[in-house]
Amino acid sequence: MYPMSEPLIQPVTVWAVRIGVSSREAEGKLSLEPAALVFDLADEEGALRIALEDVRKAKRIRGSPILIVDAVEHTSQVRFAFYFVKPPPLLPQGRESKGRVKRKAVGYLQTANGRMKDLVREWEKAVREAMAAAGSGSSGS
C-alpha cells in the first residue's frame, strides 16, 4: 500500500478510458500526488496509480474537456483519456447513423468545454509541473 500524500491540486470527478484497450469509461476521482497521478474508481475499491516518472506526456485536447496522459507501463506505452464530463455515447442507438452520433458527441464536448476549459488547463499545468519535479521524460506539447 502506498502512503497517502497531500494532493497537489483539488481532486476532481472524471471518467477514464484506456485508449486502445476499451471504449468503456469508468467514473472516479482523479488526484495528483507528488509521486503519482491517482484515479480512484467510484464504484469499486481500488485505484489506478500512474507514477509521475512513468508519464511521458500530458496534454489537454483543445476544444474539449479531455486530458490525455501517455505513460510507460512495464515496457509498453499506455494512453489514458480523462474526461472532465461524462463522455457522450459513441455507438448509434436505434436508427441513428454513426455520422449523426459523432456530430452530436463533438457538439456535446465542445459545449462542455466552455464550462470546463479552465479546470482542464489547471490540471494539465499541474500534471506537467509535477512531472518536471519528478524528473519525468517530457512534459508533452
C-alpha positions in Angstrom: 0.0 0.0 0.0 1.3 3.5 -0.9 1.4 6.2 1.8 -1.2 8.9 1.4 0.2 12.3 0.2 -1.3 15.7 0.1 -2.8 16.3 -3.3 -1.1 19.0 -5.5 -4.5 20.1 -6.9 -8.0 19.7 -5.8 -9.3 16.1 -6.7 -12.0 16.1 -9.3 -14.6 13.6 -10.6 -13.6 12.4 -14.1 -14.4 9.5 -16.4 -11.3 7.5 -17.6 -10.8 5.5 -20.8 -7.8 3.5 -21.5 -7.3 4.2 -25.2 -6.7 1.3 -27.5 -8.0 -1.2 -24.9 -11.6 -0.3 -24.3 -14.1 2.3 -25.2 -15.9 1.8 -21.9 -15.4 4.6 -19.4 -15.0 4.3 -15.6 -16.1 7.1 -13.2 -13.9 8.1 -10.4 -11.8 10.7 -8.6 -8.6 12.0 -10.1 -6.0 13.3 -7.8 -2.4 14.4 -8.2 0.2 13.5 -5.5 3.9 14.4 -5.6 4.8 11.0 -7.0 1.7 9.8 -8.8 -1.4 10.6 -10.7 -4.2 8.6 -9.0 -7.6 7.6 -10.3 -9.9 6.1 -7.6 -12.7 4.1 -9.0 -16.2 5.4 -7.8 -18.0 2.0 -7.7 -15.1 -0.3 -6.8 -12.4 -0.5 -4.2 -9.0 0.2 -5.8 -7.2 2.7 -7.7 -5.1 3.2 -10.8 -1.7 4.8 -9.8 0.5 6.2 -12.6 3.9 7.0 -11.3 4.9 10.5 -12.5 8.3 9.3 -13.5 6.5 7.0 -16.0 4.3 9.7 -17.5 5.7 10.8 -20.9 3.1 13.4 -21.9 0.1 15.2 -20.5 -2.0 17.2 -23.0 -5.4 18.9 -23.0 -7.3 18.2 -26.1 -8.2 21.7 -27.4 -11.9 22.3 -27.8 -12.9 19.5 -25.4 -12.8 18.8 -21.7 -10.3 15.9 -22.1 -6.8 15.4 -20.7 -4.7 12.8 -22.4 -1.9 11.2 -20.4 0.7 9.0 -22.1 2.8 6.7 -19.8 5.0 3.7 -19.8 3.7 0.6 -18.2 6.3 -2.1 -17.8 7.8 -1.8 -21.3 4.8 -0.7 -23.3 3.2 2.7 -24.0 -0.3 3.3 -22.5 -2.6 6.2 -23.1 -5.5 7.4 -20.9 -8.2 9.9 -21.7 -9.6 11.6 -18.6 -13.0 13.2 -19.5 -14.0 16.1 -17.1 -17.6 15.5 -18.1 -19.4 12.2 -18.7 -18.5 11.0 -22.2 -21.2 11.0 -24.8 -22.4 7.7 -26.3 -20.4 6.8 -29.4 -22.5 4.0 -30.7 -25.7 4.5 -32.7 -29.0 4.0 -30.9 -31.9 2.8 -32.9 -32.0 4.4 -36.3 -29.2 7.0 -35.8 -26.3 6.9 -38.2 -22.7 6.8 -37.0 -22.1 10.2 -38.5 -25.0 11.8 -36.6 -23.8 10.2 -33.3 -20.3 11.5 -33.9 -21.6 15.1 -34.7 -23.7 15.1 -31.5 -20.7 13.8 -29.5 -18.4 16.6 -30.8 -21.1 19.2 -30.2 -21.6 18.0 -26.7 -17.9 18.0 -25.9 -17.4 21.5 -27.4 -20.3 22.9 -25.3 -19.0 21.2 -22.1 -15.5 22.6 -22.9 -16.8 26.1 -22.3 -17.6 25.2 -18.7 -14.6 23.1 -18.0 -11.7 24.6 -20.0 -10.1 26.5 -17.1 -10.2 23.4 -14.9 -8.7 21.1 -17.5 -6.0 23.7 -18.2 -5.2 23.8 -14.4 -4.9 20.0 -14.4 -2.7 20.0 -17.5 -0.4 22.6 -15.9 -0.3 20.8 -12.5 0.5 17.4 -14.1 3.3 18.9 -16.2 4.8 20.7 -13.2 4.6 17.5 -11.1 6.2 15.5 -14.0 9.1 18.0 -14.1 9.5 17.8 -10.3 9.6 14.0 -10.5 12.1 14.1 -13.3 9.8 12.5 -15.9 10.6 12.2 -19.6 9.0 15.1 -21.4 6.1 17.4 -20.4 4.3 17.0 -23.7 3.0 19.6 -26.1 
